[in-house]
Amino acid sequence: MTINCKGNLIDFTSPKVMGVLNLTPDSFYDGGKYKNENEILHQTERMLSDGATFIDLGAYSSRPGADHVTTEEEKRRITPIVSLLTKQFPEALLSIDTFRSEIALACIDRGAAMINDISAGNLDDQMFETIAKTKVPYIMMHMRGTPQTMKSLEQYDDLLHDMNLYFSEKIALAKQYGINDIIIDPGFGFAKNIAQNFNLLKQLALLNFSETPILAGLSRKSMIYKTLGITASEALNGTTALNTIALLNGASILRVHDVKEAMQCIKLVEMYNR
């Protein structure tokens, strides 16, 4: 499986790492951690040198119950940083974590290479058209509702059946628009409780029906720290354990806060598979 990303052919024969760079004050783990340009540049350089293929920038916290942020505020937070990073790291592949087509387009115009949409177009009916026009890869995630309402939408008759139907319909629609470089994200923690998250991880390989790369975003999430009775800041070891399972079950991208440890995880799993 491959995608064309800013003229680079990314081959997922070997899994890749996406480093998370939150530009929000209220993200569940590192909200408000990177407060100025020097801290942002330092963290980006560190993640790239540790082996990240992608850097995922987000300016709208999608944790359960997060405050709503206006389009203007999201744009104010993220567009200067995209310009800063594309100038400082012109070869970096920047992914933009947004569900708004206006933000997506503004960031692509400033050099971003990929869009990561938690709603797969459900929260902005112009998103698919924007992705088709700009010809960037598109990550579509499974979620119900919004970050403000998703905790009340965890009831499923058959979660995997619903997700396969969801992605089948979304991929078919994307291809109607001429979007070919697609990545799917099962959305761990989004409208799913802890038991559902673990069941989904166990059956992750069943999402391979679509022949699209799978992104696993497990890093320091509540399914880890609530299960272990610890905090998100203590959840690196648990993250590595679940990332290992995700790789063994077919994940092509690990979206993480800790790039070095994720790269080590990939190296060990590849050796195991050989």
N, C-alpha and C positions, 0 to 999 in steps of 0.2 A: 504494500500500500504506500502511495506517495501523494504529496500535495505540492502545488507550485506556490511558493510564498515569496513574493517580492523578487521573482526571478531565480529563487533558489528551489531546487527540487529536494524536498524533505522526504527521505526514505525511512519508513517506520519498521523496516526489518529489525533495526535496533531501536528500542523505545527511547523517547526523548523526555526531557524535563522542562517544565514551564515554571519559572520563578515568579512568585507573587509579589507585587509592589502595590500595597494599598495606600491610596492618597486620601483616605477618609479618617475622620477623627474618632469613629465609633465601630470599626471592624472588631470582630470577636477576639482576635489574637493580637494584631499589631497596629490597631487603630491609633493614629496620631504619633506613631513612632518616628516617621520620617517627616520632619517639620520644615526643613529648608533644602535649598538646592544641593548643598554639599553632602548632606546625609543621603539624599536621593541618589546622587551620582555615585557615592561610595558604595551604597547597597547594590545598585545596578552593576557596577564594575565587579563587585564581589560575586554576584550570582553568575555573571557571564564567565568570569575566570574559573568558577567552580564547575562550569559545564552546561549551564542552561542554554537550550536552543531558543527558547522564547521567554520574553519578559511580559507578564500580564499586568497591566495597569488598570486599576479600578478607582472611581471617585464617587461611587454610590454603594454604600454598604448593603449587602444582600443577606445579612444575618437575620434570623427570624425576629420579627418585630422591630426591625431597624426603622429609624425616622425616614420619612419621605424627603427627598432632595429635589429641588426644582431643576429643570433643564439648564437654566442660567448658572446656577451654583455648580452643577456637575461640570459644565463647560469651563467655568472659571478655575476649577480645581485641576482639570486634567489637560487642557490644551497647551498651557505653557510648559508642562512637564514633557509632553510628547515632543514639542519643539526642542526643548533642552536636550533630551536623550538622543533624538535623531541627529542633532548637531554633534554631540559628544561621542556617540557610538553609532556612526552611520551604517554599520553592517548589522546592527542588532535587529532582531525580528520582534517588533513590539505588537503585542496582542492587547486589544482594548475591551475591557469588561464593561459592557453597556448594553441596555436593551432599547436604547433610543437611536433611531437612524440619524438624527441631527448630530448627535455626539459622534457616532461612528464616522460620518462623512467628514466632520471637522478634523477628526484625528487622522483619518486616512490622508486627507489633504496635507497634513503636516508630517507624513512619513510613516504612519502606522501600517503594519503589514497584515493584520488579521483582526477579526471581530469575534468576541466571545459573548454570546447572548444568552443569559439565563432563561429567557422566555421563549426562545426559538421563534421569535416574531409575534408571539401572542400579545405583547404589550405595545407593539408599534407596527401597524399594517404597512408601513413604508420600508421596513427593514430589508425584506427580501429583494425589493427593487433596488435599494441602495447597494446591497452586496453584489447583485448582478451587474450593476453599472460600474462599480469600482473593481470588480474581479479579484477580490481578496478572499482567502479561505474563511470559512464560517463555522464556528463552533456553536452547535445548537444543544441546549440542555433541556432535560425533562424537569418540569416544575408545574405545579398547579397554583393558580392565584397569583399573588404578589408576595414580596418579602413580609409585608404587613399582615397578610391573611393566610399564608401557606400552612401554618401550624394547625389550622382548623380543617385542613383538607387532606388528611392522612388516611382516609377510608378507601380501600380498594377491594374489589372482589378477587382480582388476580393481578398483582402489581406488574409482574413480568409481561403478562399478556397485554395489559394496558400500555406499557412502555413500548413494546414492539409495534403495536398499532400506531401509537403516537409518532414514533420515529419513522415508520413506513410512510405515513401521510406527510410528515414534514420533509423527508428526503425527496419524495415524489414531487411535492410542490416546489422545492428548491430547484430541482432539475428542470421543471417547467420554465423556471426563470432563467435557466442556463447556468446555474450555480453547480459546479462540479467538485470543488475542493471543500469537502464537508467532513467535520469531526463531530462525533456525538459524545455527550456528557450525561451519564445517568442521573446526575444531580443528587449525590449523597447529602442527606440532611434537608433537602428541599421538598416539603410536603411529604416527608417520610419519617417515621419514628425510628428508634434505635434498632428494634427487631427487624423492621423492614430494610433498614440500611445493611445489616449484616446478611440478611437473606439475599439482597441484591448483589452484594459483593460475592457471595458464594456462587451465584448463578450468572456472574458477569459475562461469561463466555457465550451465553445464550443471546446476547445482543450483537454478536458477530455476524448475524444474518445479513446485515446491510453491506458488508465488505467496506465499511468505513472505519477509520481509526477511532478508538475509544479513549477518551480522557477520563482519568480518575482523579477527582478532587477530594482527597481524604485528609489532607494535612491539618493536624491538630483540632479536628472537629469534635463536636460534643459526643458523637457516638464512641469516640475513644476516651475522652477524659471523664465523661459521666459513667461509663462502664468501669473504669479503673478507679473512680473516686479521687481524681486529681484535678489539676487545672490545665488550661490550654498550654500554658508555658512549660508544663511538665510532660507534655504529650508527644515529644519527639520519638521516643522509643516505640510507643504504640503506633505512631504514624508509620515508622519504618516497617513494623510487623504487617500492617494492613496494606501498605504499598507493595510488599512482597507478594501477598495473596493476589492483589490486583494484577500484578505483572504475570503471575502464573496463570491467571484466568483471562489473559488477553488484552490488558491495557497497553496502549501504545504511547500514552503521554501521562506523566505524573505531574500534577499541578501542586506545587509545594512552597512552603515558606523557607525550607532548608534544603538548598540545592545540592550541596556537597554530599549529604547523607543519602539523598535520593539517587545520585549518580553511583554511589557505592552499592546501593541496593540493586540497581540495574546491572552493574558489572557482575555481582554475585549470582543473580538469577540467570544471566546469560551463560555464565560458566556452568551452572547447574543444568541448564537446558542442553548444553553441548555434550 
